[in-house]
Amino acid sequence: MNRLTSALAALSPDRLCAMHRGVEKESLRVDADGRLALTPHPAALGSPLKHPNITTDFSESQPELVTGVHDSVEACETELTQIHQAVYHALGDEMLWVASMPCGLPTDENIPVARFGTSNVGRAKSVYRMGLAVRYGRRMQTISGIHYNWSMPGLGEDDYFALIRNFRRHSFVLLTLFGASPAVCQSFVEDRKHELQRLSEYTLYLPHATSLRMSRLGYQSDAQAALAVSYNSLGDYAGSLFGALTRPFPPYERVGIRGPGGEYLQLTTSLLQIENESYGTIRPKRVIRPGERPLHALRERGVEYVEVRLIDLDPFKPLGIDSDTMRVIDLFLLHCLLSESPPDSNEEIARMYRNQHLSAARGREPGLRLERRDGEIALFDWALEIIDDCKPIAAAVDVAQGGTAYAQSLAVARETLIAPQRLPSARVLETMARDFDQSYTAFVRAQSLGTREALLRLPYGDDLALRFQAFADESLRAQRCVEESDSVPFETYRQQYLAPERLKL
């Protein structure tokens, strides 16, 4: 038996039934005309600092919806639906932009940075975002996506890092299957160099792109390009990040921590302000304690789950994701876990970045070839190999859980690869051409309006409304408690939190 077959045979049905997942979904709030909403985070949604399900990402205009941890995709989808309902019932005439690449944007300085109150931890969150704005520009931070958090009992940190290495090698499969951002409003690239082609007066695109969000145009950093993070072990991973978190980076040193008026411009002058600034398609994660650094938590207590970060919002799905997509991601992660996963190297890390950018910018290009250890291979041939390898995994999960849902979701994914015109990125371009005169913003605005109407039509009983009202009220009380309990000035808090010793055991 090969490695995958023998590893799958060793997995008990109980463990296959105990996979856990949760979703974090970012979106932009927009007005009825599809322009970025410049209003504050809705008061009815409580405190983004302390609400268990509804926070904000970079911008005050960018809600982030967070589910709990679920042992079934159906339960995860149900909770995500309920959180969306609570948000839409609080938005009034506004709605959520249902695509990853942003709506028409105002000038950079008029994109509002998220606010989290007057506590030290709340101020630190806002200053971190100011640092992102200074370093990368506010427009880039308005890109939205879905993070998929996944774990399975019985895995150690070596298992998770083996999974991560294979995920990075094969992430082109998910980019191809679920990339849904081949076009963008020209306001996103105002005053930026780019290689996009003009599709219509205000729309730019790449004809075979799957995910401009994950391309060099999207959520990327030239400054971080030289940061070759190794995932061979927790020690290697921590070592890769430690210097970037603690050593001053000359361009950011020149910016300084404070502006001429004393306002904070960034948390620190290192290449990474905090661990979350390290961009990547997947991260090892652990739930942290109040005030704890994520890297310290990993070093002390190990990896608890992985965070998949490359899933685009699908504008054709009301939640941006659905249970079929979740099942395919589950199977893909199991494939990454169970397959042989040799150590990575600087050479391979560079190859993986090249494959990612090719897949994101040209993934549907006929005959496109990617690099792997044994030479080049056509992207779709390689993707079908991996999908076919997932068939026995799907069968095993279906036996363990009952039914045929995983096999059916995988079959749909395979059929879509065989007919690339059915991929979300192709459907976006086809729908824009057929119904919206090649206008990206007109297409997404129409999808956003339809999604708003569909979610508002769903039953929203008093019990659900009261539950979210209680969450909102409690989050505001919790924020006040945090603000009242601060005992040191913000500058002292900032220096203590960022001290290199806080990253170590």
Secondary structure, DSSP 8 states (H G I E B T S, - for coil): --HHHHHHHTS-HHHHHT-EEEEEEE-EEE-TTSBB--S-S-GGG--TTT-SSEEE-SBTT-EEEE---BSSHHHHHHHHHHHHHHHHHHSTT-EEE-SSS--B---GGGS-B----SSHHHHHHHHHHHHHHHHH-HHHHT---EEEEEE-TT--HHHHHHHHHHHHHHTHHHHHHH--BSEEEGGGGTT-----EEEETTEEE-TT-SBGGGSTTSS--TTTTT-----SSHHHHHHHHHHHHHSB-HHHHHH-SB-TTS-B--S-SBS-SSGGGS--SEEEE----TT--HHHHHHHH---EEEEEEE---TTSTTS--HHHHHHHHHHHHHHHHS------HHHHHHHHHHHHHHHHHTTSTT-EEEETTEEEEHHHHHHHHHHHTHHHHHHHHHHHSSSHHHHHHHHHHHHHHSGGGSHHHHHHHHHHHHSTT-HHHHHHHHHHHHHHHHHHS---HHHHHHHHHHHHHHHHHHHHHHHH--S-HHHHHHHHH-GGGG--
